[in-house]
Amino acid sequence: MPLYKDALNAITDDNLYAVDETSTPSYATIKELRDEGYVTAINSAADDGDSFLAIAITLRGRSFQTKLNASA
């Protein structure tokens, strides 16, 4: 769960806008959060790898983030 907590906090605190396979948080973490409905992101994959742009937390994601931060 720390991966998800760190990713959601990075989106909120650092205004994280884009990720790829080498980013922190990683593409895979953001994909998992997107697939569960915690964030929205535009898939911007290309021949050189997977990536997301315009990453934003949903209301459901904010609730999840609050729970993760409370259990710190």
C-alpha positions as CSV (number, residue, x, y, z in Angstrom):
1,M,0.0,0.0,0.0
2,P,2.9,2.5,0.4
3,L,3.2,2.6,-3.3
4,Y,-0.3,3.7,-3.8
5,K,-0.1,6.2,-0.9
6,D,3.1,7.7,-2.3
7,A,1.6,7.9,-5.8
8,L,-1.6,9.6,-4.7
9,N,0.4,12.0,-2.5
10,A,2.7,12.8,-5.4
11,I,-0.3,13.6,-7.7
12,T,-1.7,15.9,-5.0
13,D,1.4,17.5,-3.6
14,D,3.7,17.6,-6.6
15,N,1.1,18.2,-9.3
16,L,2.3,15.1,-11.1
17,Y,1.2,15.4,-14.7
18,A,2.9,12.6,-16.5
19,V,4.6,9.2,-15.9
20,D,6.3,6.5,-17.9
21,E,8.0,3.2,-17.2
22,T,11.0,4.9,-15.6
23,S,9.1,7.4,-13.4
24,T,8.5,7.4,-9.7
25,P,5.6,6.7,-9.2
26,S,5.7,4.2,-12.0
27,Y,3.4,3.7,-15.0
28,A,2.4,0.4,-13.5
29,T,1.3,1.9,-10.2
30,I,-0.7,4.7,-11.9
31,K,-2.3,2.1,-14.3
32,E,-3.4,0.0,-11.2
33,L,-4.9,3.1,-9.6
34,R,-6.6,4.1,-12.9
35,D,-8.0,0.6,-13.4
36,E,-9.6,0.8,-9.9
37,G,-11.0,4.2,-10.5
38,Y,-8.8,6.1,-8.1
39,V,-7.3,8.4,-10.8
40,T,-7.9,9.4,-14.3
41,A,-5.1,9.5,-16.9
42,I,-4.7,9.7,-20.6
43,N,-2.8,6.9,-22.2
44,S,0.0,8.4,-24.3
45,A,1.9,5.2,-25.1
46,A,4.2,5.3,-28.1
47,D,6.7,3.0,-29.8
48,D,9.3,3.8,-27.1
49,G,7.1,2.7,-24.2
50,D,4.0,3.2,-22.0
51,S,3.1,6.5,-20.5
52,F,0.2,8.5,-19.0
53,L,-0.6,12.2,-19.2
54,A,-3.0,14.5,-17.4
55,I,-3.2,12.4,-14.2
56,A,-5.8,13.5,-11.7
57,I,-7.3,12.0,-8.5
58,T,-11.0,11.1,-8.5
59,L,-13.3,11.6,-5.5
60,R,-13.0,7.9,-4.9
61,G,-9.2,8.3,-5.0
62,R,-9.3,11.1,-2.5
63,S,-11.2,8.9,-0.1
64,F,-8.7,6.1,-0.6
65,Q,-5.8,8.6,-0.1
66,T,-7.3,9.8,3.2
67,K,-7.6,6.2,4.4
68,L,-4.0,5.4,3.4
69,N,-2.6,8.6,5.0
70,A,-4.6,8.0,8.2
71,S,-3.0,4.5,8.6
72,A,0.5,5.9,8.3
